[in-house]
Amino acid sequence: MSGIDNLPSLASVIATHGLSARKSLGQNFLLDLNLTAKIARQAGDLTGCDVLEIGPGPGGLTRGLLASGARRVLAIEKDARCLPALAEIADAYPGQLQVIEGDALAIDPLAHLTPPIRVAANLPYNVGTELLVRWLTPKEWPPFWQSLTLMFQREVAQRIVAEPGSKAYGRLALLAQWRADARIVINLPPEAFTPPPKVSSAVVHLTALPEPRFPADAATLSRIVAAGFNQRRKMLRSSLKGIAPDIEDRLIASGIKPTERAEQVSLEQFCALARAVLQP
C-alpha cells in the first residue's frame, strides 16, 4: 500500500494495467506518490474546491489532490488504457472523482465543475502551452479558476516567469504576468519520471488577479506584443510600423524609446502603448 492512501503503488498500478507511457500522447509518468502529494500541496487549500486535472494518467497526482482534501476532482484523460486505474481511485473516494475520457482541447469542463475551482495538472507536453494560453485569455476576467498549478518543461516554465531583458522573456511571460502572479514552485529532474524525458521539468503556480495588472485592451495588447516579438531582433519602430503609421510618436508618448527591442520593454510599458495606440 502507498503512504498517502490504501491503494497500490503507482509502479504496481502501471504493471497491472499495462500502462507504458506513450510518446504520441506526451506522457511521462511520475511514480513517486510523495512527489505527487507535494505538487498537490502547491495548489493550496483544496478543501471546499473543485479541481480540474488534465492528463491524470495512472492517477498519481489525482490521488495527491484527493488525499489533500479536494472536494471533487474532474479528471480529463485521452488514453482509454488509464480508465480502469482511475476507476479504482474513484471507488476509493466515493463521489469525489469524475473521469471524462476525451481530448482536453475539445471538452468544456465548466458544466461539470462548481466554484471555487482550481486547476492542477502534470500537463502532457504536447498540449501544455496551448491549454495555458486558453486559461489566460478568456473573454471575461476574472476567469473560472482561482489558481493554476501546472507542470511544464523547465524551459516553458522559465518563459512564464521571465523578466524583461532575459532571453526567455516574451509573449508567454507578458500574457501570464498581465493577469496573474506566476512563480516556479518545484523543479524536477528527468529521472523523476518514467520514462525519463530529455529535459528537466518545473511546476508553476499561477494565481489569478482580480483584474489585469495594468489597464489595456486585450486584443490590442496581444497584437502589439505579437508584432514586437515576432521580429524580436528589430527595433520597435520597425517591428511595430504596421500597428500605426505614427508608431514612433506613440512609443515616445508611452515612455518607450523607438530604438528599443521588444525584450527590453516592461509589461507596464506595453500596456501603456496599447492604450496610446487606441487614442485618436
C-alpha positions as CSV (number, residue, x, y, z in Angstrom):
1,M,0.0,0.0,0.0
2,S,1.1,3.6,-0.6
3,G,1.9,6.2,2.1
4,I,-0.9,8.6,1.1
5,D,-3.9,6.2,0.8
6,N,-4.7,2.5,0.9
7,L,-4.3,2.0,-2.9
8,P,-1.4,0.1,-4.6
9,S,1.8,1.8,-5.5
10,L,1.9,3.5,-8.9
11,A,4.5,1.1,-10.2
12,S,2.1,-1.7,-9.3
13,V,-0.8,0.1,-11.0
14,I,1.2,0.6,-14.2
15,A,2.3,-3.0,-14.2
16,T,-1.2,-4.4,-13.6
17,H,-2.9,-2.3,-16.3
18,G,0.0,-2.3,-18.8
19,L,0.3,1.5,-18.8
20,S,3.6,2.1,-20.7
21,A,3.9,5.8,-21.4
22,R,3.2,6.8,-25.0
23,K,5.3,9.5,-26.6
24,S,2.5,10.3,-29.1
25,L,0.4,11.4,-26.1
26,G,3.2,13.4,-24.5
27,Q,3.1,11.0,-21.5
28,N,5.8,10.9,-18.8
29,F,4.5,9.4,-15.5
30,L,5.5,10.4,-12.0
31,L,5.7,7.3,-9.9
32,D,6.7,8.8,-6.6
33,L,3.5,9.4,-4.6
34,N,5.3,11.6,-2.1
35,L,6.3,13.9,-5.0
36,T,2.8,14.0,-6.5
37,A,1.4,14.8,-3.0
38,K,4.0,17.6,-2.8
39,I,2.7,19.0,-6.1
40,A,-0.9,18.8,-4.9
41,R,0.1,20.8,-1.8
42,Q,1.4,23.6,-4.0
43,A,-2.2,24.1,-5.2
44,G,-3.1,25.5,-1.8
45,D,-6.0,24.6,0.4
46,L,-8.3,22.4,-1.7
47,T,-11.0,21.8,0.9
48,G,-14.2,23.2,-0.5
49,C,-12.7,23.4,-4.0
50,D,-13.3,21.5,-7.2
51,V,-10.1,20.7,-9.0
52,L,-9.7,20.3,-12.8
53,E,-6.9,17.8,-13.7
54,I,-5.8,17.3,-17.3
55,G,-4.0,14.1,-18.3
56,P,-4.1,12.2,-15.0
57,G,-2.5,9.0,-16.5
58,P,-2.3,6.3,-13.8
59,G,-3.6,8.8,-11.2
60,G,-0.6,9.8,-9.1
61,L,-1.4,13.5,-8.9
62,T,-5.2,12.6,-8.7
63,R,-4.5,10.7,-5.5
64,G,-2.4,13.5,-4.1
65,L,-5.3,16.0,-4.8
66,L,-7.9,13.8,-3.2
67,A,-5.7,13.0,-0.2
68,S,-5.1,16.8,0.2
69,G,-8.8,17.2,0.8
70,A,-10.1,18.3,-2.6
71,R,-13.9,18.5,-2.6
72,R,-14.1,16.9,-6.1
73,V,-11.6,16.2,-8.9
74,L,-12.6,16.3,-12.5
75,A,-10.0,14.4,-14.5
76,I,-9.9,14.5,-18.3
77,E,-8.0,11.6,-19.8
78,K,-7.4,10.9,-23.5
79,D,-5.8,7.5,-23.1
80,A,-8.5,4.9,-22.5
81,R,-5.9,2.4,-21.1
82,C,-5.8,4.6,-18.0
83,L,-9.5,4.5,-17.2
84,P,-9.6,1.2,-15.2
85,A,-6.8,2.5,-12.9
86,L,-8.7,5.8,-12.4
87,A,-11.9,3.9,-11.7
88,E,-10.1,2.2,-8.8
89,I,-9.3,5.6,-7.4
90,A,-12.9,6.7,-7.8
91,D,-14.0,3.6,-5.9
92,A,-11.7,4.5,-3.0
93,Y,-13.0,8.1,-2.9
94,P,-16.8,7.7,-3.5
95,G,-18.4,10.7,-5.2
96,Q,-15.2,12.7,-5.3
97,L,-13.7,11.8,-8.6
98,Q,-15.3,12.1,-12.0
99,V,-13.3,11.0,-15.1
100,I,-14.1,12.1,-18.6
101,E,-12.5,10.3,-21.5
102,G,-11.5,12.7,-24.3
103,D,-9.3,15.5,-25.6
104,A,-8.9,18.4,-23.1
105,L,-8.7,20.8,-26.0
106,A,-12.2,19.8,-27.2
107,I,-14.0,19.5,-23.8
108,D,-15.6,22.3,-21.9
109,P,-15.2,21.3,-18.2
110,L,-17.3,24.0,-16.7
111,A,-20.6,22.0,-16.9
112,H,-19.0,19.5,-14.5
113,L,-17.4,21.9,-12.0
114,T,-18.7,24.1,-9.2
115,P,-16.8,27.2,-8.0
116,P,-14.4,27.7,-6.4
117,I,-12.3,26.0,-8.9
118,R,-8.5,25.3,-9.1
119,V,-6.6,23.6,-11.9
120,A,-3.7,21.2,-11.1
121,A,-2.1,19.0,-13.7
122,N,1.1,17.3,-14.9
123,L,0.2,18.6,-18.4
124,P,1.1,16.4,-21.4
125,Y,4.0,18.2,-23.1
126,N,2.2,18.4,-26.4
127,V,-0.8,20.5,-25.2
128,G,0.5,22.2,-22.1
129,T,1.3,25.7,-23.6
130,E,-1.9,25.8,-25.6
131,L,-4.1,25.0,-22.6
132,L,-2.3,27.6,-20.5
133,V,-2.9,30.3,-23.2
134,R,-6.6,29.4,-23.3
135,W,-6.9,29.7,-19.5
136,L,-5.2,33.1,-19.5
137,T,-7.3,34.5,-22.4
138,P,-11.0,34.0,-21.6
139,K,-13.5,36.5,-22.9
140,E,-14.2,37.7,-19.4
141,W,-11.9,38.3,-16.4
142,P,-11.7,37.1,-13.6
143,P,-11.6,33.5,-15.1
144,F,-13.3,30.4,-13.9
145,W,-10.2,29.3,-12.0
146,Q,-8.6,30.7,-8.8
147,S,-5.2,29.2,-9.4
148,L,-3.3,27.0,-11.9
149,T,-0.6,24.6,-10.6
150,L,0.9,23.1,-13.7
151,M,3.9,21.1,-14.7
152,F,5.8,22.1,-17.9
153,Q,9.2,21.6,-19.5
154,R,11.5,23.8,-17.4
155,E,12.2,25.9,-20.5
156,V,8.5,26.7,-20.8
157,A,8.2,27.4,-17.0
158,Q,11.1,29.9,-17.3
159,R,9.3,31.7,-20.1
160,I,6.2,32.1,-18.0
161,V,8.1,33.8,-15.1
162,A,10.7,35.6,-17.2
163,E,11.6,39.3,-16.7
164,P,12.5,41.9,-19.3
165,G,16.0,41.7,-20.7
166,S,16.2,37.9,-20.4
167,K,16.3,35.6,-23.4
168,A,13.2,33.7,-22.0
169,Y,11.2,37.0,-21.9
170,G,8.4,37.1,-24.5
171,R,4.8,36.7,-25.2
172,L,4.1,34.0,-22.7
173,A,5.6,36.0,-19.8
174,L,3.6,39.0,-20.7
175,L,0.4,37.0,-21.1
176,A,0.8,35.3,-17.8
177,Q,2.0,38.2,-15.7
178,W,-0.6,40.7,-17.0
179,R,-3.4,38.8,-15.3
180,A,-1.7,36.5,-12.8
181,D,1.0,36.1,-10.2
182,A,3.3,33.4,-11.5
183,R,6.2,31.6,-9.8
184,I,8.1,28.4,-10.1
185,V,7.5,26.3,-7.0
186,I,9.2,22.9,-7.8
187,N,12.0,21.8,-10.1
188,L,12.1,18.2,-11.3
189,P,14.9,16.3,-12.9
190,P,14.3,13.9,-15.8
191,E,14.9,10.9,-13.6
192,A,11.8,11.7,-11.6
193,F,9.7,10.4,-14.5
194,T,9.0,7.1,-16.2
195,P,10.3,7.2,-18.9
196,P,12.8,10.0,-18.2
197,P,12.2,12.9,-20.7
198,K,15.2,14.5,-22.3
199,V,14.5,17.8,-20.5
200,S,14.0,18.9,-16.9
201,S,10.6,20.0,-15.7
202,A,9.2,22.5,-13.3
203,V,5.9,23.2,-11.6
204,V,4.5,26.7,-12.0
205,H,1.8,28.2,-9.7
206,L,-0.3,31.0,-11.1
207,T,-2.8,32.9,-9.0
208,A,-5.5,34.9,-10.9
209,L,-5.5,38.6,-10.2
210,P,-9.0,40.2,-9.7
211,E,-8.2,42.4,-12.7
212,P,-5.3,42.8,-15.1
213,R,-2.2,44.3,-13.5
214,F,-2.3,47.4,-15.8
215,P,-5.3,48.7,-17.9
216,A,-5.1,47.7,-21.6
217,D,-7.4,46.4,-24.3
218,A,-6.6,42.7,-24.5
219,A,-6.8,42.4,-28.3
220,T,-4.7,45.5,-28.9
221,L,-2.1,44.4,-26.3
222,S,-1.9,41.0,-28.0
223,R,-1.4,42.5,-31.4
224,I,1.4,44.7,-30.2
225,V,3.2,42.0,-28.3
226,A,2.9,39.5,-31.1
227,A,4.3,42.0,-33.7
228,G,7.1,43.0,-31.4
229,F,8.3,39.5,-30.5
230,N,7.7,38.0,-34.0
231,Q,10.6,40.2,-35.0
232,R,12.4,40.5,-31.7
233,R,15.8,41.5,-33.2
234,K,14.3,44.6,-34.8
235,M,13.8,47.9,-33.2
236,L,10.2,48.6,-32.2
237,R,9.8,51.5,-34.6
238,S,10.4,48.9,-37.3
239,S,8.6,45.8,-35.9
240,L,5.5,47.8,-35.0
241,K,5.2,50.0,-38.0
242,G,2.1,48.0,-39.1
243,I,0.3,48.8,-35.8
244,A,0.0,52.6,-36.5
245,P,1.5,55.0,-39.1
246,D,2.8,57.3,-36.3
247,I,4.1,54.5,-34.1
248,E,7.3,56.4,-33.2
249,D,5.2,59.2,-31.6
250,R,3.1,56.7,-29.8
251,L,6.1,54.8,-28.5
252,I,7.6,58.1,-27.2
253,A,4.3,59.0,-25.6
254,S,4.3,55.7,-23.8
255,G,7.8,56.2,-22.4
256,I,9.4,53.8,-24.8
257,K,12.4,54.6,-27.0
258,P,11.6,53.8,-30.6
259,T,15.0,52.1,-30.8
260,E,14.3,49.6,-28.1
261,R,13.6,46.0,-28.9
262,A,10.6,44.1,-27.5
263,E,12.6,42.1,-24.9
264,Q,13.7,45.4,-23.3
265,V,10.1,46.6,-22.7
266,S,8.2,46.0,-19.5
267,L,4.7,44.8,-19.2
268,E,3.6,48.2,-17.9
269,Q,5.1,49.9,-20.9
270,F,3.5,47.5,-23.3
271,C,0.1,48.2,-21.6
272,A,0.8,52.0,-21.9
273,L,1.5,51.6,-25.6
274,A,-1.7,49.6,-26.1
275,R,-3.7,52.5,-24.6
276,A,-1.8,55.0,-26.7
277,V,-2.4,53.1,-29.9
278,L,-6.2,53.4,-29.3
279,Q,-6.1,57.1,-28.8
280,P,-7.3,59.3,-31.7
